[in-house]
Amino acid sequence: MRFGALIVTAAALSACGSISGDGDGNPIANIFLYGGATVPPAMELPLVDAPCPQIDILPESAALRSYAGAQTNANLRSQVSIANVARECVVAEDGASFSIKVGVELRALLGPRGAPGRFDAPLRIVLRDNTQTFAERRARASVSVPQGATQASVIVIEEDMRVPAEIGSNYLIEVGIEGGRRR
């Protein structure tokens, strides 16, 4: 009994004598340092919020309509419009820029002359100030309206669009459907 207690005490003391900052090679030291036999993975640094202006819809670009004949409500086949927008702005790892993520929900609606199917819309996202464009992305978004439905949505997300940090909050985030018309 005494011999067993002596071995446990010696093991604990030898572990204490060899505790270092990393603890990788000593499971006993790891138990005391990290609460388990292995070293936990390094924690990611928290994201730091950056100035994040409201998203504006580009002029004449909130919706894209398709007609069967004259441009009247009775002849409307479909309309793809911007239904919702969101953004997330954080300081990039380099500290010299802001990383912007922009999400756009597009909704396709069938008109009186419309039929289910796939509807494409050329989406444009711009980060700029009054004198220059910092980032611009274009994406062709497709919305599929299934048989028996009159509408459907799709979400497009563009990540890691950059703005220089020295600009602060003096920039614009704009989105639009190219070739569209104002709502």
N, C-alpha and C positions, 0 to 999 in steps of 0.2 A: 504494500500500500504506500509506504513512504517512498519507495523507489519510483513508483508511478507519478507521485506528486512532484518528485525531484525532476523527472524528465519533462513534465509539462512546464514547470517553472523555468527550467533551463531553456526550453524551446521558446518560451515567451520572452525571456530576457535576451536571448540571441536575436530574436526578431526585432526587439526594441533597439538593440545596438546597431542594427543595419538599416533602419528606416531612413529612406532618402526621399527627395521630392518626387521621384518618379514611381517607385514602388512596383515597377513592372515585374521583376523577377522573384518577388517574395510574396507568396499568397497570404502568409500570416500578417505581414505588414500591410498588405492590401485590405485585409479585413478591418484593421484598426483605422487605416486612412480613408477607405472608400466604402466600408460596410459590406464588402463582398470580396471574394478571392481574386477577382480580376479587376483591372483598371477600367472604369467606365469611359465611354467615348467622350471626346472633348465637346464641350457645349458650344453651339453656334453663338456668335455675337448677336445681340438683339438688333433688329432693324430700327433705324432712326428715321422718324417721319421727316419729310421735306415739305416745303410749301406746295400746296396742291390746289390750283385754281379749279373753279367749276368748269365743266365741259360745255362748250358752245356748239350749236349745230351750224355748219357752214351755210351761207345764204343759198336758197333755192335747192337744198339738198336733203330735206327731211324725208322725202318719199319719192318713189319711182312708180309711176302708173303705166299700165298697158291698156289700150283701148281697142275695141273691135269697131272701127269706123270713127265717126266724129267723137271728139273729146267731151262726151257728156256722161253723167252718172249712169244713165241707162246702158251705155256702151262699155262700161268699165269691166275689163277682164280680171285684172289683179292690181293690187297695190302692195309694194314692199316698203315698209317705213321703219324709222328708228323708234323703237318702243321704249327703250331704257338705256341709260349709260352709267358707267361707274369708272372710278379711277383710284389708283393707289400710287402714292409718291413716297419714295424713300431715298435717303442719301446712299449713293453707290459706295461700294467697298473702297474705291480709290479716293473718296472724299471730295473729289474735284467736280463731281456731277451728281445730278439727281436721276434716279432710275424710275421711269414712269410705266405703269401697267394700265392699259385702257381696255375696258370691256364695253361692247355694244351689243344690245339685243335687237335683232331685226325680226319684224313680224310681217308675214305675208297674209293678206286677206283676199278672198275671192269676191269679185263683183258679180253683178247680175249675168254677165256674159262669160264668166270665168269657169274653169274646170280644174280639178285637182291635178297636181304635177309638181315639177321642180321649177323654182323661180330664182334667178340669179340677180345679184345686186353688186355693183362695184363699189366697195366701201373705201373711204379715204380717211386717214387719221393724221393730223398735223400738230406739231408742237412748235410754236413760234412766238416771237415778240413783234413789235411794230416794224422792225427793220430786217429781220432775218428769220429763216426757217431752220430750226435745230434738228428736227427729225420729221420724216414723212413716210407713212406706210400705206400701201394699197393692198387690198385683199378682195378676192371674188368670193362673196358669201352666197351659199345656196340654201334656200329654205324649201323643204318638201311638204306640200299639203297632201295628206293621204286621202284616199277615196272615202267619201262620206263626211269629210270635215270641210269647214269653210275657212280655217286659218291654221297657221303653225308658226313657230318661232325657232330661231337659232341664235346662239351667242358666239360672238367673235371676240377673241382676246389677243391683244398685241402686247408683248412684254419687252422690258428692257429698252424702252425708247429713252434717249438721253438728252438732258438739258444741262448746260454748264451751271455749277453751283453759284457762281458769282452773279447770276441773273436774279437770284432770290425768287420772289413770288411774281416777278414781272414777266410772265409768259402766259401764253394762251394754249389751251387744249381744245382742238376743234375736230369734229367728225362730220361726215356727210356721205350721202349716196351720190356718186357722180352721175350726172344726167337726170337727177331727180328734180322735183318741184317742191316749193314750200308747202307745208301742210295747210 
